[in-house]
């Protein structure tokens, strides 16, 4: 489902250009009955270029959604 964040803050630590190859790291900090608080980082090689803090609505995690989600190795 499309669940845009209700709160979003970005702190740029370096220059992010387009086009470019970047990796995005994400961690869930907390979950309650209505929302999910997560943090993201944008990396180029081993350099962190940006961090973000977001809060978004909590969607329903059906068995179909969980089966389709990629797993970490």
Secondary structure by P-SEA (a helix, b strand, c coil): ccccccbbbbbbcccccccccbbbbbbbcccccccccbbbbbbccccccccccbbbbbccccaaaaaaccccc
